[in-house]
Amino acid sequence: MAKVTVKPGESLEEALRRFNREVLKEGILLETRRREFYEKPSEAKKRKKSQKERAIAREKDELSE
């Protein structure tokens, strides 16, 4: 869980910016969007498989460059 304490002399906007950065880094928003609706087990398997394929393709592209 992302936590940010406001430092002395720090504006609320700066603290909010740090909080948003932490939330992005931890992937909280992505997870909530993914869990917004029920995902059938077969759809989850399909999604995970395509993620693995994309990661492998990305690795091949990086190695070839």
RARA-V47893 format. One record per pair of residues at least 6 apart in sequence whose ideal C-beta (glycine too) atoms are under 8 Angstrom apart, sorted by the first residue. I is the first residue (numbers start at 1). J is the second residue. If there is no record, write none. Layout:
I;J / I;J
This chain:
2;19 / 2;22 / 2;23 / 2;26 / 2;28 / 3;22 / 4;15 / 4;18 / 4;19 / 4;22 / 6;12 / 6;15 / 7;15 / 23;29 / 39;47
